[in-house]
Each structure stands twice: as C-alpha cells, then as structure tokens.
Amino acid sequence: MKWNRARKSSNVDDRRGRRVAAGGGLGLGGIAIVVVISLAMGKNPMELLGLVGQFTGGDTTTSQTSAPVDDEASRFVASILGETEDVWTQLFRQRGSSYSAPTLVLFTDQVRSACGAASSAMGPFYCPGDQQIYIDLGFFEQMRTRLGGGGEFAEAYVIAHEVGHHIQNLTGVVQQVNDARRRGQNIEGATGLLVRQELQADCYSGVWAHHAQRRHDWLEPGDIEQALNTASAIGDDQLQRQSRGAVVPDSFTHGTSEQRVRWFTRGFETGDLDRCDTFQAQSL
C-alpha cells in the first residue's frame, strides 16, 4: 500500500509513553472487572465501559514520561487519518454539509477518555463523548499474530472503521442507538441495532477505501485480501468460536465474519453512502 501518497493529518494526539494519572474514572482493576463481566455476558466491553463512564466521568489527566515519537507507525496513522479527512470532507460537501474531523489518540497500555478508562485489551474504539478515536498500535501486532489478519491496508481498514463511527455520531445514528438502549430496547443479537451499527461502519470504511483508491491508486496486489481477511477474523462468530468454542448469535454486537466482509465490499465496490443503510436492510 503506497500510503505515503496521502496528506498527513495534524489531528493525531500521540500519548505513547505517557502514564495515566490516578483520578476519576475506572482504575485498571475496575477495567479488568468490567471486561470479565462483559465477556461472561457476551457483551461488547466498550459498551459497558461507556455506560460506566457516564457515571464515573472521563478523566483525561496524564503525566508525560517521554515526547511523542515521529516514527513510521505514527506517520502511517497520520496519512490514513488525513485521507479519511479529505475523502469525508468531499463527500459531506457534495451533500451540502460540512465535515468535522475527529482526533486520533495513540496510547500505550491504558488511556482515559470521555467514555471512561480503557486498556489496550479493549482494542481500538471511538468515544462519542469527546469525538476521539483511541488506538494502541500493539493491536495491529495482535491482528497479525493472534487473529489471522493484518497488513497495512488491514490497519487502514481498522482506522477507517472507527472513523465510520464518527460519521454515525455526526449523522445522529449513535444518538438513536443510545436512545433505544435507554428505553430498555434489546439492541444486541444477530439483527440488533449494535450489529447494524457496526456493519454500517464497515460499509463506510469501504466507501472511504473506494474514493481513496480513486484519488491515489495506492493499493497493491493483496491489499484488499488483507482487509477482507481482517474483517473475517474479527467477526462475532469467529471470535466466539475461538474464546468459547461455541457461537451465540443472541450476544452478537458486531456481525458475523461473512457479514463484515459483505458490507465492507459493498461500500468499496459502490462508493455510495446510501448503499450503507444497514438499519433498513431486511437481510444483513
């Protein structure tokens, strides 16, 4: 992937090497408890952490132990984020709207956000409360060694997926899903709102990839396969089969491997946001 062809974003907050200070929000022990409970319940840990964060508050206080590093990893992230900014700015403008870009936070081990505290074990996540994306770059190594995915375009897909959640926040989808949760609606399950929300973010990442490729012709042989392999590796059915030895559709939050591949592919092949309406789709 010839990612150096993209403009580098200035909206990267590199907190690697900083120590999270004690204060409000969950400590690491609390995080571990939430993770254990959520996995036992078959729930998405970030969903529970987000709910807890509403009550504990998000303390973003950190103490710096080293300066941000200008390395290839940070330049890659800045390039991918910059391309998401340029593509979505153009797509929003075509629809008579303006795009407000998120900040992407790089961290090591643990971080505090407006959604509460989180550890690197949670994987990349988007916090609607501060409109920031959080990534421990160690996750990309886990994709390669433990999940059977990985590669530069696969990493770009992960970033673009989280940006997809930011698009949903800007367009009101996140609020609608949260409102349904507060009303007591069951939003999990194979056809639930959480799965539809995640699959739409996959489709949005495909839309981004479609337009980025047209702008830069930057994909190389095998790049698309990397993204599809990664989408397949992080499907609910695949992850549950690995961790539990059984698949429990009623606890799905992200969609099956096949669904994640299908919706990313739809976005990539069409480049059309309107084809990403998973909430009206009769079949996922």
KATA-V517348 format. One record per residue. OMEGA is omega in degrees with one decimal (* if undefined). Layout:
omega
OMEGA
OMEGA
This chain:
omega
-176.1
-171.8
179.3
178.7
-176.6
174.2
179.6
178.3
173.2
-177.0
176.4
178.2
-175.5
179.8
177.4
-179.0
176.1
179.3
177.4
-177.9
175.9
180.0
-178.1
-179.6
-178.7
168.7
-179.2
176.3
177.4
177.3
-178.7
179.9
179.8
-179.9
-179.2
-179.1
-177.1
179.4
178.5
-179.9
-178.1
-176.8
176.1
-177.6
-178.8
177.3
179.9
178.2
177.9
178.6
178.4
-179.6
179.2
-177.9
-176.7
-176.6
-180.0
179.6
-175.6
-178.6
175.1
172.0
-173.1
177.6
176.1
-178.8
175.5
-176.6
175.8
-178.3
-177.3
-179.4
-179.6
177.3
176.8
-179.8
-179.5
179.5
179.6
179.1
178.1
179.1
174.8
178.6
-177.0
-179.7
-176.2
173.9
179.3
-178.1
176.8
-179.8
178.7
179.5
176.6
-178.7
178.7
-176.5
174.9
-172.3
175.4
169.4
176.8
-177.7
171.3
-179.3
177.7
172.4
-178.8
-176.6
173.2
179.6
176.1
176.8
-178.5
-179.7
178.9
176.1
-179.3
179.2
-179.7
-173.7
179.0
177.3
175.9
178.4
179.5
-175.9
178.4
179.5
179.6
175.8
-176.6
-178.7
165.4
-174.1
175.1
178.1
-179.3
175.6
177.2
177.5
-178.0
-169.9
-173.1
-173.4
177.8
176.3
174.8
-174.0
-173.2
-178.6
174.1
177.3
176.5
177.2
179.9
178.4
-178.7
176.9
178.8
174.1
176.0
176.1
175.9
176.2
178.7
177.6
-179.6
-176.1
174.8
-178.2
-179.7
179.7
179.7
178.5
178.2
177.6
178.5
178.1
-178.6
177.1
179.8
-179.9
175.9
-174.6
178.3
179.1
-171.8
179.1
-177.1
-175.8
-180.0
177.7
179.9
178.0
-179.0
-179.8
176.0
176.7
174.4
179.6
177.9
178.0
175.4
176.4
178.0
-178.1
178.3
-176.1
177.5
178.6
177.9
-178.3
-169.4
-174.0
-170.0
-179.4
179.6
179.9
179.3
-176.5
-179.7
178.7
178.0
-178.8
-179.2
177.7
179.3
177.3
179.1
-176.1
-176.4
171.6
-179.1
-177.3
180.0
-178.9
178.7
179.4
-179.9
-173.3
-175.0
-174.1
179.8
-179.7
-179.2
-175.9
-178.3
-179.5
178.6
175.3
-174.7
-177.7
-179.9
176.6
-179.4
-179.5
-178.4
176.5
-176.8
-175.6
173.4
-178.5
178.3
178.8
-177.7
-176.8
-175.7
-174.9
-171.6
179.5
-177.1
178.1
-176.6
-178.4
179.8
-175.9
177.4
-176.4
177.3
179.9
178.3
*
